[in-house]
Amino acid sequence: MEPQSGHGDDAVARARELVLAEQFEPAIALLRKHLTTHPDDGVAWRRLAGALIGLGHHPSAVKAAGRAIEANPEDVAAYRYRALARHLLTRDRESYADAKRAVELAPNDHEALSLLAWNVLRVDRDAARLKELVQRALTVNPSSPAARGAVRGYRRIHRRTMAAAVLLAALPPGVMLLFRWLVTVDTLSSDDARWVIWAGVVALAASFVGTLLGRPAPGALPLLTLPQVVATMSAAGIIAAGAGYGATRGVLAAAALGLASAAISGFFAFSLYPRGARGGRVPGESTNGRRSSSRMRHARPETDLS
């Protein structure tokens, strides 16, 4: 049940109209003035949080939503606002807790379910759980912009992740093989050189295909899991080692080539992996949340302003 403003209903109602019209600055000024004389008005604090999110002042929105929660610990909308503000600040673990609490208080709130789905992907890397939460949100509201936005975001991330996996598996061995061919061209026979040159060209072509696959998902950088990192390293090492052995018939030389390719692949893959782990930030998202904001602005709970 939504808490009601105990005082200054006209000011809070006017602020609601301003926020709906996306006139955030006058709404913030009006609410701050109101709260100087009515500091315990939970609805005003919550609406201030929404206006601050609209203006991009996410740290202040977290504090305002917190004051709303202090006034009413069961204010679902306030938890959602704070979860969204923390999401945009990439404070993943805290956003996760707020979104989870919102869903506990309102299991059929499609916006809370959508926010929790985003956090499940960011924190737990659990695509199956994300799909389950989004399906629940769409069951409640088939036209939910927040849920549909989460689906689009997941598809973009998944596409870019698969493209990155192809790139990391093919590019390092391709570069290594072509480099080996260039430095050993005089010592390799024409038959042996084919193992190196053609394998390198095919690997580079696969890298190019991976790049093209990722182009339809701009701004959604990969969210590699540990098994995917290991798979890219293994593929890179096997490609390079196999081609190297075919050219030289030398086990040590082939192993060195494979290990070098796997190490290069692993270096770049692991540079992506830890940044999306629990408590970290998703690769490619800036610390001020601007990139997230473009995808998650739809999640601002307009219905809370009614």
Phi, psi and omega in degrees: 000132184284129177293146181260148177291127183278336185219155173061045183300325182297318181294317181292321178294320178295320178298323177301314180297321180295319180293319178298329177273004181061031172262076192287321184297310177296328177295317180296315180299317181295316181291320179297319178297317179298320185286343176294332179255346179227068187291349181257013181279098184296323179296319179296319178297318181294318179291329174296319178300317179296319179294321179295322176297317179299330180269354179088012179267072190290319177300319178293326178295322178300316181294317180296317178296325177297321177294323177296321180291324176298321179290325180212098183297352180249021179280098183301317183297322180295320177297322179294317178299315182292322176298317181293316179298318179290326175300315181290340175269001184056035171267075195297313185295320180291320177298320178302313182297318180293316179296320179296318179295321178298319179291324177297321180284328183220083185300339182253019178277109187293329179288320177295319178297321180292319177296318178296322178300314178302316183290327176299319179292317184290319189265310184266347183056037185254092182294325181296318179293321177302313181299321180297315181293319179295321178297321177297317180297318181288333175294320178290315182219095184301338180257017183302115178298324181295315181293317180293326175295322177296321178296314179297318179297318179296319180296321178295315180295317180297317179297315180291327178294316178295321178296319179295322179297317178297316182297315183288335178279332187255325186293312180302312178294326178299314179294316181297318182292317179293323176296318179297320179297320181294321184274346182238017185300329181282340183260348180266141172286166182298322179293318180292324182296331181298325179300323183277308187293316183287322176297320178294318180295317179297318179297318178293324177296320177296324177297319179296319178297318177300320178297319179294323179297328182277346184297326179290359182236060180295142177083352180250089183284160190294151177237073186288139173266166181300316176300324179291323177298313180297320181295318179295318178298314182297315180298316180299316181293319181294317180300311183293317182294319180297315179292321179296320179292321178298328182277323188248340187057022179252121184294314182296317180295318179294320180295320179297319180294317180294317180295321179297317179294318179296322180295317179296315179299315181296323180300312181285324180293316180289338175292337176271324189296306188296334185287349176249006182287171183307126178088350180263191180249156180288136180305139174087002179255127183287156185291341178271000173077014184294320181292320176297322185301322181295331180269332189253000180302329178297340183279356177298120191288085180300327184294341180289346185272359183281000000 
